[in-house]
Amino acid sequence: MIELVGLTKAYRTRVAVDDLTVTVEPGRVTGFLGPNGSGKTTTMRCVLGLTRPTSGTARVLGRPYRELARPMRRVGALIDPRARHPGRTAHAHLLALAQSNALPPRRVDHVIEMVGLESVAHERVRGFSLGMGQRLGIAAALLGDPDVLLLDEPVNGLDPEGIRWVRELLRDLADEGRTVLVSSHLMSEMEDTADHLVVLGRGRLLADVPMADLLGAHSAVRVRSPQAPLLASALRRAGGIVELQLDGSLRVEGLDVPRVGDVAFEAGVRLHELTRVTASLEAAYLALTGDDVEYRAVAP
């Protein structure tokens, strides 16, 4: 479990994280979303003790990260895939990490195989592609077989096969009861992966909801009728927000499917289609964040 209470991080005149209170529960994949500069990476760095908060607390497994003995056994993280010595091989890089946390050397071979780097395990990482570097970073995060995982943009640079592999890996880890917090700018991939969403804007919490609830809140009703103008007027009188689509159908917000059907019946209007349309994650995300990409200024 990850617990943030009133977490705030300010850099002179900018607030990167603003009074953030969130609990990331085990047993599910929690997606961490927000525009560039919204505070996602800063929040993760505060959890890992890499950045000292201005105020508030960040605890993982009930205590500050710095108080964990042999932390890689409890928490795995991928924040910057370039955080490695370019002259080392992948195997040597992971072995050094394993030795620092008293992990058995066999774990190195295990995670190398898990992430698909067997053929390049003894090559120097300076020649690795972005995707290979991401796989190495994920291997390092998994090295201690941790209870908690924080992954910042883990699919960046991966091909479609690699993205699918990460998706399946995260689902498997969550199903084992681990805490998984993952950020990504790929909305379609997050929609297929995450169970729960935490959305930031200007460092502030915009949403902390199950995926299904967020998508459901931005759902609409699609209805087609040969008497569309009459139906549209009746729906507006009933409190619906009605928009005519290019194909002649009506998009209705504010009324559910049964209510739209009842309104049509009461108005004596024939229907050719009546369907609930769930919003995509991208549409729901944009409705939440809009153009919210700047930090909030504070007094120096």
BAFI-3210 file (N, C-alpha, C; in Angstrom, 3 decimals, decimal comma, padded with zeros to 6 digits):
// residues 300
n [1|2|3|4|5|6|7|8|9|10|11|12|13|14|15|16|17|18|19|20|21|22|23|24|25|26|27|28|29|30|31|32|33|34|35|36|37|38|39|40|41|42|43|44|45|46|47|48|49|50|51|52|53|54|55|56|57|58|59|60|61|62|63|64|65|66|67|68|69|70|71|72|73|74|75|76|77|78|79|80|81|82|83|84|85|86|87|88|89|90|91|92|93|94|95|96|97|98|99|100|101|102|103|104|105|106|107|108|109|110|111|112|113|114|115|116|117|118|119|120|121|122|123|124|125|126|127|128|129|130|131|132|133|134|135|136|137|138|139|140|141|142|143|144|145|146|147|148|149|150|151|152|153|154|155|156|157|158|159|160|161|162|163|164|165|166|167|168|169|170|171|172|173|174|175|176|177|178|179|180|181|182|183|184|185|186|187|188|189|190|191|192|193|194|195|196|197|198|199|200|201|202|203|204|205|206|207|208|209|210|211|212|213|214|215|216|217|218|219|220|221|222|223|224|225|226|227|228|229|230|231|232|233|234|235|236|237|238|239|240|241|242|243|244|245|246|247|248|249|250|251|252|253|254|255|256|257|258|259|260|261|262|263|264|265|266|267|268|269|270|271|272|273|274|275|276|277|278|279|280|281|282|283|284|285|286|287|288|289|290|291|292|293|294|295|296|297|298|299|300]
n.u [000,841|000,425|000,546|-000,421|-000,492|-001,637|000,443|002,887|004,899|006,998|008,752|010,483|008,802|006,922|004,447|004,672|003,450|000,409|-000,927|-001,702|-003,660|-003,929|-004,628|-003,093|-004,155|-003,485|-003,611|-004,709|-004,334|-003,298|-003,769|-001,874|-002,448|-002,139|-001,539|001,582|003,906|002,193|002,793|003,186|005,608|007,148|005,650|006,004|008,769|008,870|007,624|009,577|011,661|013,470|013,030|012,519|009,588|007,853|005,880|003,616|003,133|004,578|004,090|005,059|004,016|003,385|005,384|007,961|009,865|012,648|013,079|012,883|014,369|016,734|015,401|014,732|013,655|011,131|009,996|009,708|010,911|010,618|011,771|013,569|014,769|017,337|019,042|021,705|024,958|026,700|028,814|028,585|027,458|024,145|023,679|025,677|024,908|022,437|023,326|024,945|023,004|021,530|023,406|023,669|021,387|021,434|020,427|019,888|022,128|020,863|018,441|018,988|019,404|016,868|015,098|016,135|015,491|012,728|012,088|012,925|015,605|017,674|019,394|020,992|022,170|024,827|025,892|027,096|025,293|025,246|024,759|022,101|018,763|015,909|013,673|014,869|016,245|014,069|013,062|015,181|015,084|012,605|013,245|015,063|013,301|011,776|013,530|013,853|011,574|009,228|006,681|005,419|005,074|006,256|005,940|007,038|005,894|006,292|005,954|007,032|008,672|008,497|007,644|004,528|004,236|005,814|004,433|002,036|003,050|003,913|001,428|000,153|001,933|001,645|-001,017|-000,895|000,792|-000,750|-002,908|-001,719|-001,832|-000,240|000,783|000,346|001,382|001,172|002,220|001,248|001,210|-000,286|-003,438|-005,265|-003,982|-003,802|-006,495|-007,064|-005,616|-005,602|-007,320|-008,119|-008,037|-005,920|-005,939|-004,131|-003,880|-002,121|-000,719|-002,674|-005,256|-007,515|-009,175|-009,996|-010,789|-012,569|-011,902|-014,205|-016,180|-015,337|-015,442|-018,137|-019,323|-019,005|-020,581|-023,034|-026,141|-027,050|-029,295|-031,557|-034,000|-036,761|-038,093|-036,475|-036,133|-038,500|-038,147|-035,742|-036,532|-038,335|-036,642|-034,927|-036,715|-037,100|-034,834|-032,467|-029,249|-028,768|-027,332|-026,962|-025,737|-023,380|-024,286|-026,991|-028,027|-028,869|-027,029|-027,248|-026,943|-027,151|-029,503|-030,572|-030,669|-033,255|-034,838|-034,680|-035,985|-038,538|-039,278|-039,387|-041,507|-043,629|-043,775|-044,688|-042,922|-041,200|-038,521|-035,390|-032,962|-031,439|-029,052|-026,618|-023,701|-020,442|-017,925|-014,606|-011,460|-009,695|-011,406|-012,781|-010,653|-009,693|-011,895|-011,708|-009,157|-008,688|-007,048|-005,165|-002,186|-000,197|001,958|000,893|001,363|003,109|003,686|007,033]
n.v [-001,194|002,270|005,374|008,654|011,716|014,863|015,642|017,791|019,556|022,138|024,249|026,920|029,346|027,665|025,134|021,785|019,468|019,457|019,438|016,662|013,867|010,525|007,047|004,189|001,144|-002,369|-005,235|-004,343|-002,632|000,577|003,369|006,234|009,362|012,421|015,710|016,692|017,873|017,816|016,716|013,997|012,411|013,731|013,146|010,343|010,299|011,478|009,483|007,522|008,608|010,124|012,747|015,388|016,134|019,303|019,594|017,431|013,819|010,787|007,453|004,060|000,797|001,318|002,917|005,497|005,391|005,499|004,252|001,569|-001,581|-003,035|-002,151|-002,874|-005,359|-004,918|-002,779|-001,991|-000,017|002,024|004,826|006,409|005,127|005,469|005,453|004,093|002,589|003,272|001,726|-000,791|-004,187|-005,515|-007,659|-007,283|-004,826|-005,441|-007,374|-005,916|-004,339|-006,365|-007,392|-005,196|-005,289|-007,708|-009,838|-013,011|-014,154|-015,667|-014,453|-012,445|-013,720|-014,757|-012,493|-011,323|-013,211|-013,061|-010,522|-010,720|-010,332|-012,053|-012,545|-010,312|-009,949|-009,808|-007,669|-004,291|-001,647|000,823|000,675|000,019|000,120|002,375|000,856|-001,545|-000,530|000,171|-002,369|-003,352|-001,604|-002,334|-004,936|-004,395|-003,236|-005,438|-007,075|-007,622|-009,070|-007,562|-006,205|-003,882|-001,810|000,864|002,418|004,501|005,570|002,952|001,686|003,238|003,570|000,886|-001,815|-002,972|-005,665|-005,673|-003,817|-005,174|-007,268|-005,918|-005,024|-007,483|-008,410|-006,500|-006,917|-009,553|-009,228|-007,558|-009,263|-011,082|-009,819|-007,610|-004,139|-001,866|000,877|002,851|005,041|006,462|007,760|006,706|006,458|004,510|002,147|002,296|002,237|-000,403|-001,681|-000,615|-000,769|001,154|004,708|007,503|010,866|013,731|017,317|020,202|019,504|018,963|016,838|015,499|013,358|010,283|007,400|004,336|002,803|002,074|003,701|006,289|006,242|005,659|007,961|009,726|008,859|008,501|008,637|007,182|007,803|007,101|008,305|008,561|010,834|012,874|015,754|016,306|014,483|015,433|017,912|017,073|015,637|017,634|019,191|017,438|017,664|016,801|017,003|017,624|016,673|016,917|014,476|013,797|011,650|011,799|010,815|011,267|012,513|012,120|013,526|013,401|012,044|008,711|005,485|004,127|006,376|008,008|006,337|006,312|009,020|009,238|007,469|008,761|011,026|010,015|009,112|007,253|004,917|003,988|003,241|002,791|003,287|002,859|004,711|004,417|006,544|006,962|006,439|008,462|010,577|010,999|011,679|014,056|015,656|015,993|017,182|019,166|022,000|021,947|022,343|023,772|024,791|025,884|029,125|030,402|032,464|033,644]
n.w [000,000|-000,723|000,822|000,753|002,350|002,464|000,800|-000,403|-002,655|-003,335|-005,571|-005,229|-006,813|-007,824|-007,556|-007,495|-006,530|-004,875|-001,902|-001,785|-001,197|-001,129|-001,344|-002,455|-003,278|-002,629|-004,886|-007,241|-010,397|-010,445|-012,321|-013,108|-013,970|-015,848|-017,241|-018,861|-016,518|-014,380|-011,954|-011,508|-011,705|-009,773|-007,503|-007,346|-006,911|-004,402|-002,883|-003,045|-001,653|-003,026|-003,499|-001,298|000,401|000,657|002,537|004,364|004,081|002,792|002,602|002,364|002,502|005,124|006,240|005,935|002,919|003,244|005,627|005,217|005,414|003,253|000,752|-001,925|-001,775|-000,954|-002,369|-005,750|-008,445|-011,368|-012,545|-014,029|-016,862|-017,794|-015,702|-015,107|-015,350|-018,241|-019,159|-018,142|-018,426|-019,016|-017,307|-015,363|-014,315|-013,084|-011,305|-009,560|-008,322|-007,101|-005,269|-003,595|-002,095|-000,867|-002,401|-003,955|-006,539|-008,511|-008,965|-010,751|-013,257|-013,492|-013,721|-016,012|-017,939|-017,650|-018,665|-021,238|-022,152|-022,596|-024,813|-024,965|-022,569|-021,744|-023,021|-023,319|-021,826|-022,983|-025,664|-025,879|-027,136|-026,755|-026,055|-025,150|-022,978|-021,378|-020,771|-019,279|-017,113|-016,020|-015,311|-013,239|-011,409|-010,733|-009,487|-006,701|-006,158|-005,321|-003,039|-003,721|-006,547|-008,503|-011,463|-013,906|-016,855|-018,225|-020,708|-022,622|-025,660|-026,278|-028,510|-030,090|-029,222|-026,928|-025,382|-024,932|-023,437|-021,084|-020,162|-019,533|-017,606|-015,527|-014,826|-013,906|-011,669|-010,030|-009,608|-007,953|-005,587|-005,161|-004,832|-007,384|-009,088|-011,860|-014,401|-017,534|-020,865|-022,837|-023,573|-024,509|-023,860|-021,081|-020,497|-021,048|-019,105|-016,409|-013,231|-011,521|-011,194|-010,683|-011,058|-011,867|-011,884|-012,385|-010,118|-008,290|-006,974|-009,217|-009,740|-008,169|-008,681|-009,508|-012,681|-014,200|-013,081|-013,749|-016,566|-016,875|-015,855|-017,867|-019,876|-022,528|-024,383|-027,404|-029,955|-032,573|-034,834|-037,124|-036,649|-035,657|-035,022|-033,497|-031,397|-030,298|-029,248|-027,264|-025,593|-024,681|-023,212|-021,172|-019,770|-020,902|-022,527|-025,780|-028,820|-032,258|-034,442|-037,146|-038,666|-038,431|-036,086|-032,565|-029,859|-026,460|-023,332|-019,764|-019,391|-018,828|-020,566|-020,193|-019,497|-021,776|-023,596|-022,427|-022,696|-025,482|-026,000|-024,646|-026,211|-028,535|-030,489|-032,947|-032,624|-034,016|-033,097|-029,922|-027,701|-025,154|-024,812|-023,919|-022,762|-024,100|-022,405|-023,056|-023,808|-021,387|-019,746|-020,950|-020,511|-017,790|-017,401|-019,354|-020,517|-018,566|-017,779|-016,562|-013,844|-010,590|-009,467|-006,600|-003,756|-003,408]
ca.u [000,000|001,090|-000,325|-000,005|-001,358|-001,281|001,771|003,117|006,282|007,105|010,067|010,457|007,499|006,053|004,001|004,622|002,429|-000,330|-001,827|-002,217|-003,999|-004,354|-004,184|-003,006|-004,460|-002,954|-004,539|-005,251|-003,441|-003,745|-003,195|-001,524|-002,574|-002,113|-000,744|002,992|004,061|001,110|003,310|003,201|006,958|007,548|004,974|006,700|010,082|008,647|007,355|010,831|012,676|014,418|012,716|011,972|008,392|007,796|005,034|002,859|003,868|004,453|004,468|004,886|003,946|003,217|006,493|008,726|010,728|014,019|013,158|012,807|015,625|016,814|014,133|014,368|012,866|009,768|009,491|010,405|010,575|011,222|011,540|014,399|015,451|018,736|019,814|022,573|026,298|026,700|029,877|028,284|026,511|022,857|023,825|026,491|024,092|021,473|024,053|025,347|021,805|021,196|024,357|023,428|020,250|021,597|019,561|020,667|022,464|019,933|017,354|019,404|019,084|015,411|014,425|016,595|014,637|011,357|011,882|013,314|016,904|018,714|020,359|021,864|022,457|026,237|026,289|027,124|023,982|025,329|024,229|020,711|017,703|015,007|012,853|015,705|016,486|012,855|013,002|016,187|014,547|011,560|013,947|015,585|012,165|011,278|014,653|013,650|010,254|008,681|005,245|004,928|005,755|005,970|006,521|006,762|005,921|007,062|005,826|007,648|009,703|008,264|006,817|003,226|004,391|006,322|003,359|001,124|003,743|003,840|000,043|-000,098|002,759|001,033|-002,240|-000,492|001,329|-001,878|-003,694|-001,000|-002,050|000,752|000,364|000,938|001,089|001,827|001,823|001,403|000,506|-001,067|-004,752|-005,896|-003,321|-004,221|-007,890|-007,066|-004,762|-005,848|-008,596|-008,415|-007,313|-005,633|-005,676|-003,623|-003,813|-001,391|-000,319|-003,830|-006,046|-008,736|-010,041|-009,475|-012,015|-012,447|-011,976|-015,580|-016,957|-014,943|-015,993|-019,588|-019,729|-018,942|-021,321|-024,140|-027,098|-027,176|-030,658|-031,925|-035,442|-037,182|-038,691|-035,405|-036,368|-039,510|-037,538|-034,747|-037,255|-038,889|-035,528|-034,440|-037,699|-036,942|-033,581|-031,322|-028,386|-028,923|-026,447|-027,180|-024,500|-023,285|-025,059|-028,402|-028,410|-028,791|-026,239|-027,984|-026,306|-028,023|-030,612|-030,140|-031,367|-034,696|-035,539|-034,797|-037,052|-039,831|-039,580|-039,795|-042,842|-044,589|-043,895|-045,214|-041,856|-040,632|-037,071|-034,677|-031,786|-031,335|-027,842|-025,742|-022,350|-019,471|-016,828|-013,255|-010,666|-009,134|-012,436|-013,030|-009,445|-009,665|-012,954|-011,210|-007,934|-008,727|-005,724|-004,553|-000,826|000,793|002,044|000,288|002,370|002,944|004,579|008,386]
ca.v [000,000|003,568|006,352|010,046|012,557|016,279|015,739|019,035|019,854|023,424|024,675|028,383|029,926|026,675|023,995|020,591|018,608|020,407|018,896|015,431|012,787|009,379|005,723|003,241|-000,133|-003,587|-006,103|-003,719|-001,737|001,965|004,232|007,573|010,170|013,868|016,348|016,936|018,908|017,771|016,291|012,538|011,924|014,297|012,358|009,057|010,548|011,699|008,176|006,764|009,310|010,803|014,169|015,655|016,978|020,548|019,258|016,202|012,560|009,703|006,193|002,848|-000,330|001,819|003,721|006,176|004,487|005,515|003,397|000,170|-002,318|-003,710|-001,699|-003,515|-006,546|-004,494|-001,813|-001,924|001,249|002,473|006,257|006,859|003,944|005,793|005,429|002,909|002,900|002,843|000,774|-002,106|-005,033|-005,626|-008,612|-006,669|-003,781|-006,071|-008,070|-004,914|-003,999|-007,524|-007,461|-004,084|-005,617|-009,097|-010,716|-014,094|-013,914|-016,346|-013,533|-011,693|-014,522|-014,925|-011,304|-011,134|-014,072|-012,575|-009,342|-011,031|-009,745|-013,090|-012,488|-009,133|-009,809|-009,525|-006,519|-003,044|-001,019|002,070|000,434|-000,419|000,986|002,851|-000,264|-002,454|000,140|000,043|-003,740|-003,458|-000,887|-003,169|-006,042|-003,889|-003,047|-006,753|-007,872|-008,064|-009,691|-006,649|-006,128|-002,621|-001,395|002,186|002,422|005,766|005,390|001,733|001,195|004,200|002,991|-000,525|-002,143|-003,497|-006,909|-005,311|-003,155|-006,225|-007,993|-005,113|-005,066|-008,784|-008,474|-005,689|-007,589|-010,721|-008,765|-007,099|-010,442|-011,725|-009,032|-006,537|-002,765|-001,473|002,249|002,996|006,189|006,269|008,739|005,956|006,314|003,243|001,087|002,418|001,803|-001,870|-002,214|-000,140|-000,979|002,356|005,856|008,725|011,884|014,997|018,508|021,240|018,959|018,710|015,648|015,732|012,180|009,083|006,629|003,148|003,074|001,952|004,859|007,463|006,118|005,734|009,335|010,474|008,111|009,201|007,771|007,405|007,460|007,472|008,294|009,321|012,086|013,376|017,091|016,216|013,789|016,314|018,907|016,392|015,293|018,873|019,561|016,490|017,965|016,238|017,814|016,896|017,131|016,206|013,928|013,881|010,587|012,015|010,342|012,243|012,169|012,672|013,461|013,817|011,105|007,344|004,815|003,977|007,668|008,419|005,524|006,779|010,311|008,969|006,861|009,792|011,983|009,308|009,101|005,939|004,823|002,978|002,842|003,357|002,630|003,567|004,870|004,718|007,381|006,413|007,041|009,720|011,617|011,290|012,344|015,426|016,390|016,315|017,990|020,292|022,532|022,138|021,832|024,650|024,777|027,022|030,015|030,736|033,540|033,166]
ca.w [000,000|-000,732|001,460|000,658|003,168|002,371|000,181|-001,132|-003,033|-004,010|-006,034|-005,272|-007,142|-008,477|-006,766|-008,339|-005,931|-004,064|-000,869|-002,377|-000,285|-001,934|-000,916|-003,557|-002,643|-003,263|-005,589|-008,449|-011,127|-010,352|-013,344|-012,616|-015,170|-015,738|-018,291|-018,550|-015,505|-013,391|-010,661|-011,357|-011,403|-008,486|-006,464|-007,235|-006,312|-002,972|-002,288|-003,009|-000,884|-003,916|-003,372|000,031|000,299|001,419|003,684|004,166|004,224|001,807|003,238|001,578|003,439|006,480|006,763|004,887|002,146|003,773|006,819|004,829|005,310|001,957|000,155|-003,191|-001,466|-000,644|-003,348|-007,030|-009,098|-012,620|-012,698|-015,141|-017,401|-018,106|-014,454|-015,145|-015,840|-019,646|-019,458|-017,595|-019,142|-018,336|-016,217|-014,310|-013,706|-012,195|-010,247|-008,573|-007,559|-006,263|-004,160|-002,674|-001,245|-000,419|-003,187|-004,563|-007,950|-009,431|-009,313|-011,932|-014,430|-013,561|-014,254|-017,391|-018,757|-017,549|-019,517|-022,612|-022,501|-022,533|-025,920|-024,839|-021,140|-021,518|-023,843|-022,560|-021,971|-023,751|-027,000|-025,828|-027,643|-025,712|-025,605|-024,364|-021,711|-020,569|-020,264|-018,221|-015,957|-015,423|-014,656|-011,968|-010,504|-010,322|-008,984|-005,325|-006,029|-004,311|-002,774|-004,272|-007,778|-009,058|-012,804|-014,597|-018,317|-018,505|-022,088|-023,534|-026,511|-026,561|-029,665|-029,647|-028,461|-025,616|-024,641|-024,479|-022,371|-019,866|-019,702|-018,906|-016,408|-014,482|-014,390|-013,115|-010,389|-009,214|-009,230|-006,856|-004,382|-005,017|-005,109|-008,657|-009,509|-013,162|-015,211|-018,976|-021,692|-023,817|-022,970|-024,882|-023,120|-019,686|-020,427|-021,071|-018,043|-015,046|-012,549|-010,753|-011,741|-009,941|-012,089|-011,336|-012,721|-011,647|-008,836|-007,437|-007,287|-009,969|-009,642|-007,516|-008,925|-010,352|-014,117|-014,689|-012,635|-014,531|-017,917|-016,784|-015,594|-019,122|-020,894|-023,174|-025,068|-028,845|-030,362|-033,951|-035,070|-038,315|-036,153|-034,798|-034,440|-032,451|-030,269|-029,679|-028,443|-026,090|-024,701|-024,042|-022,200|-020,066|-019,077|-021,586|-023,395|-027,038|-029,901|-033,518|-034,993|-038,598|-039,300|-038,166|-034,763|-031,491|-028,673|-025,337|-022,027|-018,666|-019,280|-019,104|-021,662|-019,935|-019,519|-023,188|-024,175|-021,910|-023,308|-026,860|-025,961|-024,267|-027,317|-029,705|-031,496|-033,241|-032,502|-034,802|-032,323|-028,583|-027,222|-024,215|-025,347|-022,867|-023,235|-024,026|-021,345|-023,552|-023,722|-019,977|-019,244|-021,451|-019,834|-016,451|-017,353|-020,274|-020,838|-017,253|-017,907|-015,953|-012,393|-009,911|-008,883|-005,184|-003,334|-003,096]
c.u [000,881|000,104|000,301|-000,994|-000,858|000,052|001,876|004,600|006,303|008,557|010,017|009,044|006,554|005,699|003,860|003,573|001,748|-001,333|-002,508|-002,436|-004,621|-003,854|-004,229|-003,088|-003,779|-004,048|-005,191|-004,169|-004,036|-003,016|-003,025|-001,459|-002,515|-001,288|000,723|003,103|002,999|001,566|003,406|004,587|007,451|006,911|005,685|008,067|009,950|008,388|008,664|011,955|013,714|014,227|012,063|010,746|008,538|006,953|004,255|003,753|003,592|004,965|004,199|005,013|003,998|004,332|007,176|009,681|012,123|014,186|013,086|014,201|015,617|015,571|013,753|013,574|011,405|009,155|010,354|009,976|011,312|010,829|012,299|015,161|016,911|019,623|020,614|023,931|026,413|027,762|029,627|027,383|025,199|022,973|024,600|025,708|023,124|022,162|024,494|024,162|021,434|022,121|024,122|022,282|020,250|020,618|020,406|020,937|021,500|018,755|017,698|019,041|017,571|014,742|014,891|015,754|013,201|011,093|012,382|014,633|018,027|019,799|021,326|022,314|023,904|026,785|026,228|025,864|024,041|024,764|022,770|019,778|016,825|014,169|013,633|016,017|015,274|012,744|014,012|015,706|013,453|012,184|014,493|014,467|011,667|012,314|014,410|012,329|009,393|007,160|004,613|005,747|005,286|006,694|006,072|006,973|006,678|006,976|006,442|008,776|009,515|007,411|005,502|003,316|004,869|005,271|002,373|001,747|003,679|002,425|-000,249|000,696|002,115|-000,227|-001,898|000,000|000,215|-002,720|-003,038|-001,125|-001,051|000,105|001,092|000,454|001,873|001,294|002,050|000,661|-000,338|-002,435|-005,383|-005,285|-003,722|-005,658|-007,990|-006,377|-005,245|-007,240|-009,083|-007,567|-007,125|-005,203|-005,269|-003,747|-003,207|-001,036|-001,454|-004,592|-007,329|-009,702|-009,278|-010,633|-011,699|-012,596|-013,421|-016,416|-016,621|-015,532|-017,509|-020,092|-019,727|-019,637|-022,469|-025,069|-027,136|-028,571|-030,900|-033,430|-035,740|-037,842|-037,712|-035,671|-037,395|-038,938|-036,550|-035,423|-037,788|-037,776|-034,984|-035,415|-037,578|-035,619|-032,341|-030,532|-028,265|-028,040|-026,703|-025,844|-024,536|-024,117|-026,557|-028,879|-028,311|-027,915|-026,866|-027,192|-027,292|-029,243|-030,098|-031,019|-032,860|-035,457|-035,700|-035,909|-038,425|-040,244|-040,056|-041,209|-043,908|-044,820|-044,460|-044,212|-041,345|-039,106|-036,533|-033,405|-031,825|-030,208|-027,121|-024,334|-021,429|-018,319|-015,512|-012,519|-010,098|-010,145|-012,705|-011,863|-009,405|-010,758|-012,520|-010,114|-007,987|-007,344|-004,885|-003,134|000,228|000,819|001,336|001,402|002,055|003,926|005,948|008,667]
c.v [001,252|004,581|007,740|010,884|013,994|016,517|016,993|019,170|021,123|023,688|026,193|028,887|028,930|025,561|022,808|019,608|019,427|019,690|017,608|014,363|011,647|008,112|004,792|001,842|-001,299|-004,339|-005,495|-002,878|-000,330|002,786|005,641|008,484|011,653|014,446|016,444|018,082|018,873|017,242|014,791|012,035|012,468|013,524|011,026|009,236|010,817|010,374|007,414|007,466|010,003|012,311|014,384|016,567|018,275|020,358|017,999|014,978|011,621|008,438|005,036|001,669|000,158|002,674|004,475|005,202|004,381|004,605|001,907|-000,443|-003,104|-003,406|-002,389|-004,794|-006,187|-003,634|-001,856|-000,680|001,406|003,938|006,789|005,650|004,198|005,755|004,134|003,352|002,391|001,809|-000,620|-002,893|-005,057|-006,542|-007,995|-005,580|-004,387|-006,790|-007,102|-004,502|-005,133|-007,595|-006,358|-004,367|-007,076|-010,044|-011,806|-013,825|-014,583|-015,455|-012,725|-012,453|-014,665|-013,705|-010,991|-011,981|-013,553|-011,419|-009,552|-010,431|-010,781|-012,915|-011,311|-008,930|-009,418|-008,468|-005,258|-002,242|000,295|001,899|000,016|000,614|001,438|001,702|-001,260|-001,845|000,060|-001,353|-003,946|-002,756|-001,674|-004,363|-005,601|-003,708|-004,377|-007,573|-008,429|-008,760|-008,882|-006,744|-004,916|-002,267|-000,002|002,274|003,686|005,566|004,112|001,249|002,149|003,540|001,528|-000,706|-002,743|-004,786|-006,617|-004,635|-004,190|-007,017|-007,228|-005,147|-006,367|-008,934|-007,705|-006,342|-008,787|-010,301|-008,290|-008,277|-011,225|-010,948|-007,918|-005,177|-002,297|-000,073|002,514|004,229|005,855|007,373|008,048|005,641|004,958|002,085|001,120|001,950|000,282|-002,477|-001,877|-000,509|000,314|003,487|006,943|009,753|013,178|016,105|019,628|020,775|018,627|017,476|016,047|014,565|011,051|008,088|005,324|003,525|003,078|003,163|006,095|007,400|006,238|007,145|010,182|009,727|008,959|008,163|008,182|006,936|007,949|007,332|009,023|010,647|012,779|014,780|017,067|015,556|014,692|017,352|018,288|016,062|016,524|019,325|018,674|016,699|017,401|017,279|017,046|017,518|016,275|015,763|013,964|012,819|010,703|011,514|011,482|011,687|012,888|012,460|013,943|012,952|009,713|006,700|004,632|005,301|008,175|007,637|005,978|008,102|010,113|008,401|007,910|010,803|011,338|009,232|007,676|005,996|003,719|002,493|003,533|002,616|003,499|003,565|005,271|005,522|006,616|007,076|008,374|010,851|012,004|012,063|013,803|016,272|016,811|017,364|019,223|020,723|022,729|021,596|022,686|024,472|026,009|027,846|030,287|031,839|032,977|033,273]
c.w [000,000|-000,165|001,365|001,452|003,099|001,693|-000,678|-001,435|-003,853|-004,377|-006,222|-005,584|-007,806|-007,506|-007,706|-007,853|-004,845|-003,151|-001,345|-001,302|-001,077|-001,254|-002,117|-002,963|-003,364|-004,013|-006,809|-009,105|-011,051|-011,403|-012,809|-013,826|-014,852|-016,862|-017,890|-017,547|-014,423|-012,047|-010,463|-010,939|-010,064|-007,336|-006,254|-006,576|-004,804|-002,261|-002,070|-002,251|-001,731|-003,897|-002,017|-000,108|001,096|002,675|003,361|004,247|003,051|002,471|002,288|002,540|004,883|007,026|005,626|004,203|002,744|004,996|006,485|004,786|004,003|001,117|-001,147|-002,976|-001,222|-001,736|-004,594|-007,777|-010,426|-012,792|-013,907|-015,686|-017,755|-016,862|-014,358|-015,667|-017,279|-019,984|-018,920|-018,551|-018,364|-017,129|-015,061|-013,578|-012,692|-011,037|-009,162|-007,697|-006,608|-005,052|-003,136|-001,722|-000,802|-001,107|-003,831|-006,039|-008,926|-009,810|-010,548|-013,196|-014,607|-014,187|-015,673|-018,336|-018,779|-018,513|-020,944|-023,058|-022,510|-023,591|-025,801|-023,392|-020,873|-022,486|-023,002|-022,861|-022,743|-025,162|-027,032|-026,453|-026,476|-025,162|-024,762|-022,999|-020,792|-019,972|-019,130|-016,958|-015,250|-014,711|-013,297|-010,947|-009,943|-009,564|-007,580|-005,086|-005,057|-004,169|-003,453|-005,501|-008,183|-010,397|-013,538|-016,098|-018,717|-019,948|-023,098|-024,334|-026,842|-027,809|-029,178|-028,841|-027,050|-024,760|-024,107|-023,331|-021,052|-019,294|-018,951|-017,615|-015,258|-013,941|-013,510|-011,731|-009,465|-008,738|-008,105|-005,548|-004,164|-005,302|-006,359|-009,019|-010,781|-013,879|-016,681|-019,708|-022,766|-023,220|-023,265|-024,093|-021,647|-019,506|-020,370|-019,854|-016,648|-014,539|-011,907|-011,314|-010,691|-010,982|-011,419|-012,368|-011,910|-010,237|-007,898|-007,912|-008,007|-009,868|-008,976|-007,544|-009,653|-011,823|-014,612|-014,293|-013,451|-015,932|-017,899|-016,570|-016,854|-020,249|-021,450|-023,800|-026,536|-029,260|-031,788|-034,118|-036,375|-037,931|-035,207|-034,239|-033,307|-031,196|-029,537|-028,784|-027,165|-025,083|-023,990|-022,964|-020,959|-019,320|-019,729|-022,364|-024,704|-028,110|-031,140|-034,097|-036,526|-039,302|-039,043|-036,822|-033,761|-030,370|-027,493|-024,054|-020,972|-018,474|-019,574|-020,173|-021,364|-020,014|-020,950|-023,867|-023,731|-022,552|-024,748|-026,905|-025,656|-025,382|-028,574|-030,854|-031,675|-033,145|-033,396|-034,099|-030,976|-027,877|-026,208|-024,778|-024,205|-023,452|-023,198|-022,873|-021,798|-023,431|-022,274|-019,369|-019,687|-020,809|-018,436|-016,474|-018,235|-020,671|-019,585|-017,235|-017,215|-014,440|-011,837|-009,261|-007,417|-004,852|-002,996|-001,610]
res [m|i|e|l|v|g|l|t|k|a|y|r|t|r|v|a|v|d|d|l|t|v|t|v|e|p|g|r|v|t|g|f|l|g|p|n|g|s|g|k|t|t|t|m|r|c|v|l|g|l|t|r|p|t|s|g|t|a|r|v|l|g|r|p|y|r|e|l|a|r|p|m|r|r|v|g|a|l|i|d|p|r|a|r|h|p|g|r|t|a|h|a|h|l|l|a|l|a|q|s|n|a|l|p|p|r|r|v|d|h|v|i|e|m|v|g|l|e|s|v|a|h|e|r|v|r|g|f|s|l|g|m|g|q|r|l|g|i|a|a|a|l|l|g|d|p|d|v|l|l|l|d|e|p|v|n|g|l|d|p|e|g|i|r|w|v|r|e|l|l|r|d|l|a|d|e|g|r|t|v|l|v|s|s|h|l|m|s|e|m|e|d|t|a|d|h|l|v|v|l|g|r|g|r|l|l|a|d|v|p|m|a|d|l|l|g|a|h|s|a|v|r|v|r|s|p|q|a|p|l|l|a|s|a|l|r|r|a|g|g|i|v|e|l|q|l|d|g|s|l|r|v|e|g|l|d|v|p|r|v|g|d|v|a|f|e|a|g|v|r|l|h|e|l|t|r|v|t|a|s|l|e|a|a|y|l|a|l|t|g|d|d|v|e|y|r|a|v|a|p]
***
